[in-house]
């Protein structure tokens, strides 16, 4: 059920119109004021959901915290490992051993939604993906994200990688309130990498008045997810929209929510942190695979663009982008900052492990511990 937090001064006619507008599209959602945390609307906000690439917001947050702790800087090297390079698309496709600055890695991860780069960031900042996931979960607990659990840095599908709309709202507030200096990363309209041109998947950017980020996500099990934020007259609202069946559907719903939020100066006391858990589906994540990727869905899905390349968006609050998107150049190289502490420690351990075990002189007995190591822990050859 959809819950609106209407103020007493909200126009009665508009209230009635919204309530009679019919059932909302499938999927959880929450609309809130980023600065105050005030909740303006919520629907199934505690329903467990697969975040897909929205996971990369937690990857960014953990990284921002690591920068604060002095573990690395924006100019630190991010090395693409064999594991990261093997991740499936969306990806940049750099070869193992490639190095870029953390600054460029964040742009690729957040705008291209590159799974290989997100994995590289996780490995470099955490040392290993499991270690980085542990940090993600520690931050989630600290923020009060009681319905979330993370297993990887990029959001590729894993049944144990899940969240809720309300938890994502807590994460968005933490990013935007604690780290306003990084807000420009989320609002980039597109990237230029050599000859490649990559537009943001966030259809609000450049089309919704005041839009300033943040992130999209999609795997078949999650459907199309979007967190969109916008600022008007000094007021920033954010909408979390999960489980839509088309990319334009998530943009339409987010735009409508944001526009309705800006239409009121609500001043209620309900906050994201104070929202009490409710509803079904809190222990098992909804699987959107058939609705988002099944044969029927594929046959019924409308094109995202018409034959002239124009986006087919239904929300009256989204306008055509009549100009070319502003692209930010990214590239390999240029890393002049310190190697991330965790990655440096792992590399040192690996290098040490690669040193051959010294052989003993024939006239001296092999020590017991070395003999056991040579035979294997269980004593077999």
C-alpha positions in Angstrom: 0.0 0.0 0.0 1.2 3.5 -0.9 1.5 5.9 2.0 1.5 9.7 1.4 2.6 12.1 4.1 0.4 15.0 3.2 0.7 18.2 5.3 -2.5 19.8 6.6 -2.0 22.7 4.1 -1.7 20.4 1.1 -4.5 21.4 -1.5 -7.5 19.1 -1.0 -8.1 18.8 -4.7 -4.6 17.6 -5.4 -4.7 15.2 -2.5 -7.9 13.7 -3.9 -6.4 13.5 -7.4 -3.4 11.6 -6.1 -5.4 9.2 -4.0 -7.7 8.5 -6.9 -5.0 8.1 -9.5 -5.2 4.4 -9.3 -2.7 1.7 -8.1 1.0 2.5 -8.3 3.3 0.6 -10.5 4.8 -2.5 -9.0 7.8 -2.2 -6.8 8.8 -0.5 -3.6 9.5 3.2 -3.4 10.3 6.0 -1.0 10.4 9.8 -1.5 12.3 11.9 1.1 14.0 15.2 1.8 17.7 14.6 1.7 18.7 17.3 4.2 16.0 16.6 6.9 15.3 13.0 6.3 11.6 13.7 6.2 9.6 11.0 4.4 7.0 12.3 1.9 5.8 9.1 0.4 6.6 5.4 0.8 5.3 2.1 -0.6 6.6 -1.3 0.6 9.7 0.5 1.9 10.8 -2.6 3.9 10.2 -5.2 1.2 13.5 -7.1 0.5 14.8 -6.4 -3.0 17.8 -7.0 -5.1 19.7 -3.7 -5.5 21.6 -4.6 -8.7 24.0 -1.7 -9.5 22.6 0.4 -6.7 25.1 -1.6 -4.7 27.7 0.6 -6.2 26.5 3.4 -4.0 27.6 1.5 -0.9 30.9 0.8 -2.7 31.3 4.5 -3.2 30.4 5.2 0.5 32.9 2.7 1.9 35.5 4.2 -0.4 34.7 7.8 0.8 35.1 6.6 4.4 38.5 5.0 3.5 39.6 8.3 2.0 38.6 10.0 5.3 40.6 7.4 7.2 43.7 8.2 5.2 43.9 4.8 3.5 44.1 6.3 0.0 43.3 9.5 -2.0 41.4 10.3 -5.2 44.8 10.1 -7.0 45.6 6.7 -5.7 46.1 3.9 -8.2 43.3 1.4 -8.7 44.7 -1.7 -10.3 42.5 -4.0 -12.4 43.1 -7.6 -11.2 42.3 -10.8 -13.1 39.2 -11.3 -11.0 37.9 -7.8 -11.8 38.7 -8.0 -15.5 36.7 -11.2 -15.7 33.5 -9.6 -14.5 30.6 -9.6 -17.0 29.2 -6.4 -18.6 28.5 -3.6 -18.2 32.2 -3.1 -18.1 35.1 -1.0 -19.3 37.0 -4.0 -20.6 40.5 -3.0 -19.4 43.2 -5.8 -19.3 44.5 -7.1 -16.0 47.2 -4.9 -14.7 45.7 -1.7 -16.0 45.9 1.2 -13.6 43.8 4.3 -13.2 43.2 6.9 -10.5 40.5 6.4 -8.0 38.9 9.6 -9.3 38.5 8.1 -12.8 37.5 4.7 -11.3 34.6 6.3 -9.4 33.4 8.0 -12.6 33.4 4.8 -14.6 31.8 2.9 -11.7 29.0 5.4 -11.1 28.2 6.6 -14.7 29.1 3.6 -16.9 28.1 1.3 -14.1 31.2 -0.7 -14.9 31.2 -4.0 -13.0 34.9 -4.6 -13.6 35.9 -1.2 -12.2 33.6 -1.6 -9.2 35.2 -5.0 -8.4 38.6 -3.4 -8.8 37.7 -0.6 -6.4 36.5 -3.2 -4.0 39.6 -5.3 -4.2 42.0 -2.3 -4.0 40.2 -0.6 -1.1 39.4 -3.8 0.8 42.3 -6.0 -0.2 39.8 -8.7 -1.3 36.2 -8.7 -2.3 35.1 -10.7 0.8 37.0 -8.2 3.0 35.4 -5.3 1.2 31.9 -6.8 1.5 32.6 -7.1 5.3 33.2 -3.4 5.4 30.1 -2.8 3.4 28.0 -4.8 5.9 29.7 -3.0 8.8 28.8 0.4 7.4 25.2 -0.9 6.7 24.8 -1.9 10.3 26.3 1.4 11.5 23.8 3.4 9.4 20.8 1.3 10.6 20.3 -0.5 7.3 18.6 -3.4 9.0 17.2 -5.1 5.9 20.4 -5.1 3.8 23.3 -7.5 3.2 26.1 -7.2 0.6 28.3 -9.8 -0.9 30.1 -8.0 -3.7 31.0 -4.5 -4.8 29.1 -4.2 -8.1 25.7 -5.7 -7.6 25.9 -8.6 -9.9 23.1 -11.0 -8.9 23.6 -13.0 -5.7 20.7 -14.2 -3.6 22.5 -12.9 -0.5 23.0 -9.4 -1.9 19.8 -7.6 -1.0 18.4 -4.4 0.5 15.2 -2.3 0.9 14.0 1.0 -0.3 14.2 2.5 3.2 17.7 1.2 3.7 18.8 2.8 0.4 17.3 6.1 1.6 19.5 5.9 4.7 22.5 5.3 2.4 21.7 8.2 0.1 21.3 10.6 3.0 24.7 9.4 4.4 26.4 10.0 1.1 24.9 13.4 0.4 25.0 14.8 3.9 28.4 13.5 5.0 30.1 13.9 1.7 28.7 16.8 -0.3 32.0 17.3 -2.0 31.5 14.1 -4.0 28.0 15.0 -5.2 29.2 16.0 -8.7 30.2 12.4 -9.4 26.5 11.3 -9.4 25.4 14.1 -11.8 27.8 13.5 -14.6 25.9 13.3 -17.9 28.3 11.0 -19.7 31.9 9.9 -20.2 34.5 10.0 -22.9 37.1 7.3 -22.9 39.2 7.4 -26.0 36.8 7.1 -28.9 34.1 5.7 -26.8 31.1 7.9 -25.7 29.0 6.6 -22.8 25.8 8.4 -21.7 24.5 8.2 -18.2 21.7 5.6 -17.7 19.9 8.0 -15.4 17.2 9.5 -17.7 16.4 12.2 -15.2 19.7 13.9 -15.6 19.3 16.7 -18.2 15.6 16.0 -18.5 14.1 16.7 -15.1 14.3 20.3 -13.7 16.9 20.3 -11.0 18.0 16.7 -11.4 21.5 16.1 -9.8 22.0 12.3 -9.8 22.2 9.5 -8.5 22.3 5.8 -9.7 20.5 3.2 -11.8 20.6 -0.6 -11.5 19.3 -3.7 -13.3 19.5 -7.4 -13.2 16.6 -9.7 -14.3 15.9 -10.6 -10.6 15.6 -6.9 -9.5 13.9 -5.3 -12.5 14.8 -1.7 -13.3 15.9 0.3 -10.2 16.6 4.0 -10.0 17.6 6.5 -7.3 17.0 10.0 -8.6 17.6 13.2 -6.8 16.9 16.8 -7.6 17.3 20.3 -6.0 15.0 23.2 -6.4 15.2 26.4 -4.4 17.7 25.0 -2.1 15.6 21.9 -1.3 16.9 18.5 -2.3 14.5 15.5 -2.6 15.4 11.9 -3.6 13.2 9.1 -4.9 14.1 5.4 -4.6 12.2 3.4 -7.2 12.6 -0.4 -7.4 11.3 -3.2 -9.6 10.1 -1.4 -12.7 9.9 -3.5 -15.9 11.4 -0.9 -18.3 14.1 1.7 -18.0 11.7 4.5 -19.0 9.2 3.2 -16.4 11.6 3.8 -13.6 12.4 7.3 -14.9 8.7 8.2 -15.3 7.9 7.0 -11.7 10.8 8.8 -10.1 10.1 12.0 -12.0 6.4 11.9 -10.9 7.3 11.3 -7.3 9.9 14.1 -7.3 7.5 16.5 -8.9 4.7 15.7 -6.4 7.2 16.2 -3.6 8.3 19.6 -4.9 4.6 20.6 -5.2 4.2 20.6 -1.4 6.2 22.2 1.5 5.4 19.2 3.8 6.7 19.5 7.3 5.7 16.3 9.0 7.7 14.4 11.6 8.1 11.1 9.9 11.7 10.4 9.0 13.6 7.8 7.1 15.4 6.7 10.3 12.2 6.7 12.3 10.1 4.7 9.8 8.8 1.6 11.5 9.1 -1.7 9.6 5.8 -2.8 8.0 4.4 -5.1 5.3 5.1 -8.5 3.9 8.2 -9.7 2.0 10.8 -8.6 4.6 12.6 -12.0 4.8 12.6 -13.2 1.1 13.6 -11.0 -1.8 11.1 -10.6 -4.6 12.4 -12.1 -7.9 11.4 -10.1 -10.9 13.1 -12.4 -13.4 9.9 -13.5 -15.3 8.3 -10.0 -15.3 11.5 -8.2 -16.4 13.2 -10.8 -18.6 10.6 -13.5 -19.4 9.5 -14.2 -23.0 6.2 -12.3 -22.4 8.0 -9.3 -21.0 10.4 -9.2 -24.0 7.5 -9.4 -26.5 5.5 -6.7 -24.7 8.3 -4.3 -23.8 7.9 -1.0 -25.7 11.0 0.5 -27.3 12.9 3.0 -25.3 13.3 5.3 -28.3 11.2 6.0 -31.5 12.6 5.6 -35.0 14.1 9.1 -34.8 16.0 8.3 -31.6 13.6 10.3 -29.3 13.1 8.8 -25.8 9.6 7.5 -25.2 8.9 8.9 -21.8 5.4 9.3 -20.4 6.0 11.6 -17.4 5.0 15.2 -18.2 7.8 16.2 -15.9 10.5 14.9 -18.2 11.5 17.0 -21.1 13.5 16.2 -24.2 17.2 16.7 -24.0 17.8 18.9 -27.0 21.5 19.3 -26.5 24.3 16.8 -26.5 25.2 15.6 -23.0 28.2 17.1 -21.3 30.9 14.4 -21.3 33.7 14.0 -18.8 37.0 12.5 -20.0 38.3 9.4 -18.2 41.5 7.4 -18.9 44.1 5.0 -17.6 47.2 6.2 -15.9 48.0 9.4 -14.0 47.9 7.8 -10.5 50.3 9.7 -8.2 48.7 9.0 -4.8 49.6 6.3 -2.3 48.7 2.7 -3.0 45.5 1.8 -1.0 46.7 0.4 2.4 44.7 -2.9 2.2 45.8 -3.6 -1.4 49.4 -2.9 -0.5 49.2 -5.3 2.4 47.7 -8.0 0.2 50.3 -7.5 -2.5 53.1 -7.7 0.0 51.7 -10.9 1.4 51.4 -12.4 -2.1 55.0 -11.4 -3.0 56.2 -12.9 0.3 54.3 -16.1 -0.4 55.9 -16.4 -3.8 59.4 -16.7 -2.4 60.6 -20.3 -2.7 61.0 -22.2 0.6 64.8 -22.6 1.2 66.1 -26.2 0.9 68.0 -27.8 3.7 71.5 -29.2 3.4 71.6 -33.0 3.0 73.7 -33.4 6.1 70.9 -31.8 8.3 67.5 -33.2 9.2 64.4 -31.4 7.9 62.7 -29.7 10.8 59.4 -31.3 11.8 57.2 -28.3 10.8 58.9 -28.0 7.4 58.5 -31.7 6.8 54.8 -31.6 7.6 54.5 -28.6 5.2 56.3 -30.5 2.5 53.9 -33.4 2.9 50.7 -31.5 3.3 48.7 -30.7 6.4 47.2 -34.2 6.7 50.6 -35.8 6.2 50.0 -37.2 2.6 52.5 -36.6 -0.2 
